[in-house]
């Protein structure tokens, strides 16, 4: 369930103390001055530790690696005890729990650590006196503040999904849970209104595009060679071997593959755009009609370069 709905109209405002509200107000006001959303998240985790009795406060955000893979990425961390061991603060069990919150979209829940983590990690937490964890899912639309001309870029991902993970020594009372829920949603709303969410999503999109450009850069230097196939050895005409390739672009590329020219050179020779070349190579590799080689003749595992859908 989306956490936004649970805080419509801020029904838990009355649970927030004056000191807590003062800290929230300072956080909201600061969002117009910070340059990156992680700065706001860090301030938020510190407030949770200083004002809400939290011993460990973490903010995780949903990050897209490619169209087939999403991960939970730690964006901010604060702790009451600076001597807490690193293997307690950074553990794969925390990644799993953050991914679970993001997947289930659960808003404001608490669990004894025994019910949330493996026995080994539970032992580590209890050794530090930590017996309860609180999780919360929140998602806000990445709204861009209009430019002077009133235009808004529609290409940036629409929303940012966030998982909050907090640890306590004692079971937090309902009033405190309500105050925490109110604070988290206030922070997300402030990030949305100030344009920080939009900037974060735009930055993520740029990073993804750079990764894709890097993949194309690596691909351009590789040399496609025709894969040996006994069934196809009956063809003596190099053009005849491409007849049974149904895709037009893949046939065009296959016809010029000679085992000497690079992907970049073949793209120019066959008059293929990069998008068309990428599409054609995917098909030929899937059909096992070509392999990719380095300039020294070493076969390349091309799966990392083709682990996303064509865009």
C-alpha positions in Angstrom: 0.0 0.0 0.0 1.3 3.4 -0.9 2.4 5.4 2.1 1.1 8.6 0.7 -2.5 7.6 1.3 -1.9 6.9 4.9 -0.8 10.5 5.6 -3.3 12.4 3.5 -4.2 15.5 5.5 -1.4 14.8 8.0 -3.6 13.0 10.6 -0.6 12.4 12.8 0.5 15.9 13.3 -0.8 16.0 16.8 1.6 13.2 17.8 4.6 15.4 17.0 6.2 17.2 19.9 7.2 20.9 19.7 10.9 20.0 19.5 10.2 17.5 16.8 8.1 19.9 14.8 10.8 22.5 15.1 13.3 20.0 13.7 10.9 19.1 10.9 10.4 22.8 10.0 14.1 23.4 9.8 14.4 20.4 7.5 11.6 21.6 5.2 13.1 25.0 5.0 16.6 23.6 4.2 15.3 21.7 1.1 15.3 24.9 -0.9 19.1 25.4 -0.2 20.5 21.9 -0.6 21.7 20.8 -4.1 21.1 17.0 -3.9 18.4 14.9 -2.3 20.9 12.8 -0.4 21.8 15.9 1.6 18.2 16.2 2.7 18.0 12.4 3.4 21.2 12.7 5.6 19.6 15.6 7.6 16.5 13.5 8.0 18.3 10.5 9.4 20.1 12.7 11.9 16.8 14.2 13.0 15.4 10.7 13.5 18.4 9.8 15.7 18.5 13.0 17.7 14.8 13.7 18.2 12.9 10.4 17.8 15.0 7.9 19.8 16.2 6.0 16.8 19.5 4.2 17.1 20.1 3.5 13.4 18.2 5.4 10.6 18.7 4.5 7.0 17.1 5.7 3.7 17.1 3.4 0.7 15.9 4.3 -2.7 14.8 2.1 -5.6 17.4 2.2 -8.4 17.0 0.8 -11.9 20.1 -1.0 -13.2 18.4 -2.0 -16.5 14.9 -2.9 -17.6 15.3 -6.3 -16.0 16.9 -5.4 -12.7 16.2 -3.0 -9.9 18.1 -2.7 -6.6 17.7 -1.0 -3.3 20.5 1.6 -2.9 21.5 3.1 0.5 21.2 6.9 0.2 21.7 8.0 3.8 22.7 6.6 7.2 22.9 8.0 10.8 23.5 6.3 14.1 23.3 7.2 17.7 26.4 5.1 18.5 29.4 6.0 16.3 31.2 2.9 17.6 28.6 0.5 16.0 30.5 -2.1 14.0 30.5 -1.6 10.2 29.2 -5.2 9.6 26.1 -4.2 11.6 25.5 -1.0 9.6 26.3 -2.4 6.2 24.9 -5.9 5.8 23.2 -7.8 3.0 20.3 -8.5 5.4 19.5 -4.8 5.3 19.5 -4.7 1.5 17.1 -7.6 1.5 14.8 -5.9 4.0 14.9 -2.6 2.0 14.0 -4.4 -1.2 11.2 -6.2 0.6 9.7 -2.8 1.8 10.0 -1.4 -1.8 8.4 -4.5 -3.3 5.6 -4.9 -0.8 5.1 -1.1 -0.5 4.4 -1.4 3.2 3.8 1.8 5.1 4.8 2.3 8.7 5.2 -1.1 10.3 7.3 -2.5 13.1 8.8 -5.9 13.8 10.9 -7.6 16.4 14.3 -8.1 14.7 13.8 -11.9 15.3 10.9 -11.8 12.7 12.8 -9.7 10.1 16.4 -11.0 9.8 18.5 -14.2 9.9 19.5 -15.6 13.3 23.1 -14.6 12.8 22.3 -11.0 12.0 19.7 -10.9 14.9 22.5 -11.9 17.2 24.7 -9.1 15.9 21.8 -6.6 16.5 21.0 -7.8 19.9 24.6 -7.6 20.9 24.2 -3.9 20.3 21.0 -3.8 22.3 18.8 -3.4 19.2 15.5 -5.4 19.3 13.0 -3.7 17.0 13.0 -2.3 13.5 10.5 0.1 11.9 10.0 0.2 8.1 8.1 2.6 5.9 7.6 2.9 2.2 7.0 6.3 0.5 6.7 7.3 -3.1 6.3 10.8 -4.5 6.1 12.1 -8.0 9.2 13.8 -9.4 7.7 17.2 -10.1 9.9 19.7 -11.8 9.6 23.3 -10.9 8.5 25.1 -14.1 11.2 27.0 -16.0 10.7 30.6 -17.0 9.1 29.5 -20.2 6.8 27.2 -18.2 8.0 24.0 -19.8 8.4 20.7 -18.0 10.6 17.8 -19.1 8.4 14.7 -19.4 11.3 12.3 -20.1 12.4 12.0 -16.4 11.1 9.0 -14.5 7.8 9.9 -12.8 8.4 9.0 -9.2 11.0 8.1 -6.6 10.3 5.1 -4.3 12.0 5.2 -0.9 12.3 2.7 1.9 13.0 3.9 5.4 14.6 1.5 7.9 14.9 2.4 11.6 16.2 0.4 14.6 15.2 0.8 18.3 16.3 -0.6 21.6 12.7 -0.7 22.8 9.3 -1.1 21.2 8.4 2.4 20.1 5.0 3.5 21.4 2.2 4.2 18.9 2.5 8.0 19.4 6.1 7.9 18.4 5.4 5.7 15.4 2.7 8.2 14.3 5.2 11.1 14.7 7.8 9.2 12.7 5.3 8.5 9.9 4.3 12.1 9.8 7.9 13.3 9.7 8.9 10.9 6.9 6.0 12.0 4.7 6.7 15.7 5.5 10.3 15.3 4.3 9.2 13.5 1.1 6.6 16.2 0.4 9.2 18.9 1.0 11.6 17.2 -1.4 8.9 17.0 -4.0 7.8 20.7 -3.7 11.4 21.9 -3.8 12.2 20.0 -7.0 14.8 17.7 -5.3 13.0 14.5 -6.3 13.0 15.7 -9.9 16.7 16.5 -9.8 17.4 13.1 -8.2 15.5 11.3 -11.0 17.0 13.4 -13.7 20.5 12.6 -12.3 19.7 8.9 -12.2 18.5 9.0 -15.8 21.7 10.7 -16.9 23.8 8.1 -15.2 21.9 5.3 -16.9 22.4 7.0 -20.3 26.1 7.3 -19.6 26.3 3.6 -18.8 24.5 2.8 -22.0 26.9 5.1 -23.9 29.8 3.3 -22.3 28.4 0.0 -23.4 28.1 1.3 -27.0 31.7 2.6 -26.8 32.9 -0.9 -25.8 30.8 -2.5 -28.4 32.1 -0.3 -31.3 35.6 -1.7 -30.9 34.6 -5.3 -31.1 34.9 -7.4 -34.3 31.9 -9.6 -35.3 32.8 -12.9 -36.9 30.6 -15.5 -38.4 30.0 -18.5 -36.1 30.9 -21.9 -37.5 27.8 -23.9 -38.1 28.0 -27.3 -39.8 24.4 -26.9 -41.0 25.3 -23.7 -42.8 28.5 -24.9 -44.3 26.5 -26.1 -47.3 26.2 -22.5 -48.4 29.1 -21.4 -50.6 27.8 -18.0 -51.3 28.4 -15.7 -48.3 25.2 -13.8 -49.1 23.1 -17.0 -49.3 23.8 -17.8 -45.7 21.7 -14.8 -44.7 18.6 -15.9 -46.5 17.1 -17.7 -43.5 17.6 -14.7 -41.2 14.1 -13.2 -41.0 15.0 -9.8 -39.7 15.9 -7.3 -42.4 18.4 -5.4 -40.4 20.1 -8.5 -39.1 20.4 -9.8 -42.7 21.9 -6.6 -43.9 24.5 -6.7 -41.1 25.3 -10.4 -41.6 25.9 -9.9 -45.2 28.9 -7.6 -44.5 30.4 -9.4 -41.5 33.8 -10.6 -42.5 35.7 -11.2 -39.3 38.0 -8.2 -39.9 35.9 -5.0 -39.6 34.8 -3.7 -36.2 31.2 -3.0 -35.2 31.7 0.7 -35.9 33.1 0.0 -39.3 30.3 -2.4 -40.2 27.7 0.1 -39.0 29.0 2.6 -41.6 29.4 0.0 -44.3 25.8 -1.3 -43.9 24.4 2.2 -43.4 23.0 1.2 -40.0 22.3 3.7 -37.1 23.6 2.7 -33.7 20.1 1.7 -32.7 19.7 -0.5 -35.8 23.1 -2.0 -35.3 22.3 -2.8 -31.7 19.1 -4.5 -32.7 20.7 -6.5 -35.5 23.6 -7.7 -33.3 21.2 -8.9 -30.6 19.3 -11.0 -33.2 22.5 -12.5 -34.8 23.9 -13.3 -31.3 20.7 -14.9 -30.2 20.6 -17.0 -33.4 24.3 -17.9 -32.7 25.2 -16.7 -36.2 28.0 -14.4 -35.1 30.4 -14.1 -32.2 32.2 -11.0 -31.0 36.0 -10.8 -30.8 38.6 -8.5 -29.5 41.3 -7.3 -31.8 43.6 -10.0 -30.6 41.1 -12.7 -31.5 39.8 -13.4 -28.0 36.1 -14.2 -27.8 34.1 -11.7 -25.8 31.2 -12.5 -23.4 28.8 -10.0 -24.8 25.9 -10.6 -22.3 26.8 -7.5 -20.1 26.5 -5.3 -23.2 23.0 -6.7 -24.1 21.3 -7.0 -20.7 18.7 -4.3 -21.4 15.9 -3.8 -23.8 16.4 -1.7 -26.8 15.5 1.9 -26.3 
